Amino acid sequence: MAEALYEPYAEVLSVAQSNKDDLEALFDPEQGFAPRMRKICRDQILAYEETGEYSDELELMRLEENTWALLQAVMPARKTEQSVLNSPRDLLQQNPYTPTSTIAQAIMGASPLLTELVVIREWLQETAPAPSHPEATTGYWKFTKHSVMQALRTGAGSRDGLVKEMDPDAVNREDGRSLAADDASYEKNLAQALYGMVRAGRLDEAIELCRRAHQPWRAVSIRGSLFFHWKAISNENDFEDEEDADMWSGNRNRKLWKSSCTRAALNPALPDYDRVLYAALAPSPQTSLILKSACRTWEDHLWAQVSIMCEEKEMMELLRLGGSFWEGGLAAVEKGVRSVSQETVEDEEEQWEKEVHQALDGLKSVHVEDGPAADHPFHFSQLNIILDRSSYLLDIFANGLQNGSYDVVAYEYAPMCRFFAHLCLYLKMIDIPVPPNSAVIILEHYLQVLEAAGQRDLIAMYAGALGENAINRYAEFLVSLELASDPGERRLALTRARDHGLDQDSVATATAEMSMNKAFEILPPLKGPLPSVIGLQPPPPDPETFLLRSIEWTIFSETTYDRALEQANHILRYFLASGRIQLAQKLLSLLPVEISSIAEPEEQATEYLHYRQFFNIWENLERVTECQALEVPKMNRETRNSWLADYKLLIDQARELITKLLTSEWLVSDVETAGVDARRRALIRIRQIYVPELIIRLHFTLFNSRHHFPDNLNLALKLSNIVADSRYKLYEDFNNQSGRRLGDYLEAPPAPSSTYRHFMMSKHSKLRLALLRLSLTFSLIATSRAQAWQEDPPSAAATKACQILNKTLPGLVFFPGAANYTSDNFHYAATSTQNSTCTVEPLTNEDVSAILKIVGQEDVRSPFAVKGGGHTSNVGHSSTTGVMISLVKFDQITANDPSTTVTLGPAATWDQVYAKLEPLNLTVVGGRIPGVGVGGLILGGGYSWFTDQYGLALDNVVSYDLVLPNGTFVRVTDETEPDLSFALKGGYHNFGIVTSFTVKSHPMNGIWGGTLSFSANDSELVFSAVEQFSANNTDPKAVLTLTYNNGVMGPSLVANVVYDGPVEQPPAVFEEILNLPLTGNTAKARTLTDFTLGEFQFLVVPQTGFTQHVIPTLHYTVPIMRTMKIQVDAAVAKAIAEERSIATVGMNCEPYINDFAHSVDSAYPHSPSRPVTPGNPLSFYNDVADREYFEQLIWEMSEAIHAVVIQEGQGLPDDIHYPNYALADTPVELIYGENLPRLREIKERVDPTDVMGLSRGFKI
Ligand SMILES: Cc1cc2nc3c(=O)[nH]c(=O)nc-3n(C[C@H](O)[C@H](O)[C@H](O)COP(=O)(O)OP(=O)(O)OC[C@H]3O[C@@H](n4cnc5c(N)ncnc54)[C@H](O)[C@@H]3O)c2cc1C
């Protein structure tokens, strides 16, 4: 309820502050600050009283009202110059008949403390409880009188025990006799009422009451307390008329009166109430005890003490002066005024002041019968205000606030903060020094109270009162505004700063800065592995939104745009360096256009332009992707031409823009090269994220569009030259690709010399390897003709076939020199690449049929190859020196209706498939790494993240569109062609060419997954966790793979974990491995696309030399994995010692638990009765000429590991070998096992002339 007071207080403060140098106005008894505060309290008290509730609040409010009343009384006395009166000594020397009241006035004027005490006494009287009034009486002792009169009349004695006389002393005099009960009770009530009136300073009312009670002598004794006053002889000239001048009042012999009162107060024979009344009339140290016995409240005690001190001081001074006729008669006049040195006067005054302080100090702990105790904060405050210790008081309260001594939810907390805040401000206004720190603390807390009470409109005003801190404090308040508040509300709050005299720009700048700092305190620092910028990003958590919206403060007004520029850069830097590209885009969209034209500071202006440049490119690349998606198979010529023109324009723009960025020291042109400050670190991190990203995106944009624009392949090659160009040092941006820290990068030796060999041998940086791979591979595309490994010499048959094909399928056949020729022969591994005689890109089943017929024609019989995604690791399996049948145009991805199946072209890649199906909440069983083709992976098996749930990719095929070796088209299903359906499940191109696969779809609602990195030194711990997982995992949704690599960059050990489903928290099944010491962890809830592209993009980069094989295993045990590691390390050591072009040798462990559980009738035998899961030893190397060396190395390594697998009881020598990993030399018996006879029989049937035998691969 008291919350309603914030505004009235603020209003009073606002008026007072406008009068802040006008003491008179501030002390005005009606409109001054304290009286108005008092009035607010009073109104509130009345409101509380009306409700009858809020007793605690009511009491607090009363105390506050009293405190303002005290301030109202005491501050003017303390701060206003008192008119200089004649000293009492001068007055008496001039006129010994000067009336006592005039002398007393002069005594008071000579002592500021006494003046204050008198004022305080008046305050205490004014605020005293209203005195009670006894019932009116019709006569003096009327019941007793009746008995006395009767006794007199009858001569008999008075009634038993009653007094016999009516004089006031009768009770005391007549031993043991008393008044009639009603009179006695009346007497008591009367004395108490009179005491109450004296306590309230209402002497006239008391005198009137005595009159009405028929006790004039009591009126006399009350009047006796008044000093003798007679203007005519007082040297006072301000009397208004003569009559007034001649009037005298007060007690001419006060001294005598006082001693009588004192005696009466000390007289034990008198009733207590009478004694108290006398003690109140003549307060003195002697009567102190009796007076204090009547004190109930703390205020009573204070009043008693102050009254005693005032009375004593005046009496003491009068006595010390001497020379007053009215105090000492003629004798005193004759003696004259005593002369005392000024020094003595001052010493005595000082001594008295000490005594006063001591006495008042005693009230700190006085026992109180009624009302709030002595140590109540308001009593404590009042006492310190009286003692002129406001600084001490404020310090104590501020300390308490700072130490958290007060309970912020207690009902008194807010009112006390409010009171003290206004006290500080009031004291400041009336020029009473206030301890600055304490004032700030108190105001700060009051601001918090206002904030908590939602009093936003008042914040600026009180913050403004903080002086130097005002800007920051108001800024703090603005920072605290809820995110929910709309920009309009925030802008209004900012403009209020100006209304209260704060510089709006400074407040805006401080607010922006504080908001950013606050957000940065919570947000993760920019370190650790580089973020993925692919796929959907999660919605921003509050601190990111907070950071984003901090820009509002500096863009509200044009005058802070320069600050906005710097701030925008800072935020953009953070968002981009943490991969939050959409937030960075959002920030840019909020900024006013004028920011772009700010030229100074140059460094900031350039940085900002660089961000704009980047987003221009980013948006352009998005448009490329959108445009790409617009391509549909059945476009009419005009639409296609128009689409092609748009597509080309966008690609050209992207290439130009990216090339410009890559060759222009983007972001670091203005950055000092020396030193490693945070800004530089962030900028380099941004380059490390986006430069490789842009290069890869541009590369794939060019590469993927090569069919439409063959020249784009050459442009992709040019890109590789830029990447390799030492002037641009783009290789440095490939640093940190695996999460290495900038520190590592900066500590690395100087950039390598131009020779790749030297470059490669430096073990310091993974970036070099990444760059090496990229640039070498790009270069290799250009030089592949010269370097490609030639197994079969070009044959006349192939030449013939190509000629016929060229005639039969004009426009679809390509020869060396054509870009399509290069891309058709291109493989993920250069070691799987050969130079064909020609390539052909069929568009339809009929085209495929024609091709097979031509190559198989009796008079031709040309060697050929069939290429899907080109990821085989075996040379010749999808490469040839004869006719390359590139299925590149069969790349469709179609979700069918009903959505239980999806139809896929063999040249589509799995990442494309996932991205297309994800919006439909669908997925299929497919490859785990981007870039791998649909065709080979399905025809050879297909291990997926979902294999434990749904089987291999081939277990999920519903139908195949197949062109048989004789050119016949057939749709193969289990029902229509059971043999072919069986044969194609593992049979690759032994039975014809598949032009599309219809596969089962499965629900996809996101996954939880990522990469966990470990130190290779912890391999035993990791192996043990994987062994446990391999043996005990029963949840088919959980999949884990482990990879140990070693090579020129040293060893690395990583696990990939995936859990199918929208799980936010790490699934318990991975608990053990997650609890190991991790050096990196990217696992989180995400989309499958984000995971696939985010975690494995580094593998997308084409490889120079790539060889792999398979080791079938039932479970992974520690000894098996230990052997793998030993074998990998040994192979690396061997290759290095023998100076082979090794990059990496590694081993992937794939502990599937259920991979054969969904097996269907298939050529690749994977019966649940004999389960195994693949292990995948592999190597990457940099010289195609080393292919056979590494094939041998991997073969030997696999043999050694397989021996331990068998020894460990986890396998048999004739366990089935997974063909998609198997080395070309693997005997087909180990691939097809017992299925071989049936396959041979089918083959004989569908391909009697062995057309498919003209291609290489695992031949039946
Ligand atoms: C980086 C990388 C990641 C891999 N990830 C996985 C994985 O997660 N799971 C997994 O099981 N395997 C994986 N593999 C192995 C992969 O499955 C095989 O290399 C697969 O054969 C590649 O298929 P492709 O279409 O890309 O290759 P290609 O080289 O084009 O084809 C491979 C074989 O299939 C034949 N073929 C392709 N399409 C057709 C067709 N339409 N009709 C007839 N024959 C055809 C080719 O003639 C060739 O013999 C990966 C390989 C690499 C290099």
The ligand as an SDF file (V2000), in Angstrom:
LIG
                    3D

 53 58  0  0  0  0  0  0  0  0999 V2000
   34.6560  -40.5740  -47.2960 C   0  0  0  0  0  0  0  0  0  0  0  0
   33.9460  -41.8790  -47.3330 C   0  0  0  0  0  0  0  0  0  0  0  0
   32.9310  -42.1500  -46.4590 C   0  0  0  0  0  0  0  0  0  0  0  0
   32.2440  -43.3640  -46.4600 C   0  0  0  0  0  0  0  0  0  0  0  0
   31.2270  -43.5920  -45.5540 N   0  0  0  0  0  0  0  0  0  0  0  0
   30.5630  -44.7690  -45.5930 C   0  0  0  0  0  0  0  0  0  0  0  0
   29.4970  -45.0590  -44.7010 C   0  0  0  0  0  0  0  0  0  0  0  0
   29.1420  -44.2460  -43.8770 O   0  0  0  0  0  0  0  0  0  0  0  0
   28.8780  -46.2370  -44.7620 N   0  0  0  0  0  0  0  0  0  0  0  0
   29.2350  -47.1700  -45.6670 C   0  0  0  0  0  0  0  0  0  0  0  0
   28.6490  -48.2360  -45.6700 O   0  0  0  0  0  0  0  0  0  0  0  0
   30.2160  -46.9340  -46.5450 N   0  0  0  0  0  0  0  0  0  0  0  0
   30.8860  -45.7530  -46.5230 C   0  0  0  0  0  0  0  0  0  0  0  0
   31.8840  -45.5180  -47.4240 N   0  0  0  0  0  0  0  0  0  0  0  0
   32.1650  -46.5260  -48.4520 C   0  0  0  0  0  0  0  0  0  0  0  0
   31.2010  -46.3110  -49.5900 C   0  0  0  0  0  0  0  0  0  0  0  0
   29.9940  -46.8970  -49.2640 O   0  0  0  0  0  0  0  0  0  0  0  0
   31.6950  -46.9530  -50.8560 C   0  0  0  0  0  0  0  0  0  0  0  0
   32.8680  -46.3750  -51.2770 O   0  0  0  0  0  0  0  0  0  0  0  0
   30.6310  -46.8490  -51.9590 C   0  0  0  0  0  0  0  0  0  0  0  0
   30.8320  -47.8120  -52.8790 O   0  0  0  0  0  0  0  0  0  0  0  0
   30.6660  -45.5100  -52.6050 C   0  0  0  0  0  0  0  0  0  0  0  0
   29.6030  -45.3490  -53.4940 O   0  0  0  0  0  0  0  0  0  0  0  0
   29.7150  -44.2680  -54.6620 P   0  0  0  0  0  0  0  0  0  0  0  0
   28.5060  -44.3650  -55.4810 O   0  0  0  0  0  0  0  0  0  0  0  0
   30.0320  -42.9680  -54.0700 O   0  0  0  0  0  0  0  0  0  0  0  0
   31.0010  -44.7460  -55.3740 O   0  0  0  0  0  0  0  0  0  0  0  0
   31.3260  -45.2350  -56.8270 P   0  0  0  0  0  0  0  0  0  0  0  0
   32.7710  -45.2780  -56.8140 O   0  0  0  0  0  0  0  0  0  0  0  0
   30.6760  -44.4100  -57.8420 O   0  0  0  0  0  0  0  0  0  0  0  0
   30.6840  -46.6820  -56.8950 O   0  0  0  0  0  0  0  0  0  0  0  0
   31.1210  -47.7640  -56.1750 C   0  0  0  0  0  0  0  0  0  0  0  0
   30.7760  -49.0740  -56.8870 C   0  0  0  0  0  0  0  0  0  0  0  0
   29.3930  -49.1290  -57.0690 O   0  0  0  0  0  0  0  0  0  0  0  0
   29.1110  -49.2750  -58.4680 C   0  0  0  0  0  0  0  0  0  0  0  0
   27.9330  -48.5180  -58.7740 N   0  0  0  0  0  0  0  0  0  0  0  0
   27.6720  -47.2850  -58.3630 C   0  0  0  0  0  0  0  0  0  0  0  0
   26.4720  -46.8900  -58.8150 N   0  0  0  0  0  0  0  0  0  0  0  0
   25.9950  -47.9070  -59.5420 C   0  0  0  0  0  0  0  0  0  0  0  0
   24.7960  -48.1050  -60.2300 C   0  0  0  0  0  0  0  0  0  0  0  0
   23.8700  -47.1630  -60.2610 N   0  0  0  0  0  0  0  0  0  0  0  0
   24.5960  -49.2490  -60.8150 N   0  0  0  0  0  0  0  0  0  0  0  0
   25.5210  -50.2130  -60.7720 C   0  0  0  0  0  0  0  0  0  0  0  0
   26.6630  -50.0760  -60.1300 N   0  0  0  0  0  0  0  0  0  0  0  0
   26.9050  -48.9290  -59.5270 C   0  0  0  0  0  0  0  0  0  0  0  0
   30.3070  -48.7480  -59.1310 C   0  0  0  0  0  0  0  0  0  0  0  0
   30.4500  -49.2920  -60.4020 O   0  0  0  0  0  0  0  0  0  0  0  0
   31.3900  -49.1590  -58.2060 C   0  0  0  0  0  0  0  0  0  0  0  0
   31.7510  -50.4800  -58.4530 O   0  0  0  0  0  0  0  0  0  0  0  0
   32.5920  -44.3330  -47.4250 C   0  0  0  0  0  0  0  0  0  0  0  0
   33.6010  -44.0620  -48.3320 C   0  0  0  0  0  0  0  0  0  0  0  0
   34.2760  -42.8390  -48.2970 C   0  0  0  0  0  0  0  0  0  0  0  0
   35.3510  -42.5640  -49.2830 C   0  0  0  0  0  0  0  0  0  0  0  0
  1  2  1  0
  2  3  1  0
  2 52  2  0
  3  4  2  0
  4  5  1  0
  4 50  1  0
  5  6  2  0
  6  7  1  0
  6 13  1  0
  7  8  2  0
  7  9  1  0
  9 10  1  0
 10 11  2  0
 10 12  1  0
 12 13  2  0
 13 14  1  0
 14 15  1  0
 14 50  1  0
 15 16  1  0
 16 17  1  0
 16 18  1  0
 18 19  1  0
 18 20  1  0
 20 21  1  0
 20 22  1  0
 22 23  1  0
 23 24  1  0
 24 25  2  0
 24 26  1  0
 24 27  1  0
 27 28  1  0
 28 29  2  0
 28 30  1  0
 28 31  1  0
 31 32  1  0
 32 33  1  0
 33 34  1  0
 33 48  1  0
 34 35  1  0
 35 36  1  0
 35 46  1  0
 36 37  1  0
 36 45  1  0
 37 38  2  0
 38 39  1  0
 39 40  1  0
 39 45  2  0
 40 41  1  0
 40 42  2  0
 42 43  1  0
 43 44  2  0
 44 45  1  0
 46 47  1  0
 46 48  1  0
 48 49  1  0
 50 51  2  0
 51 52  1  0
 52 53  1  0
M  END
$$$$
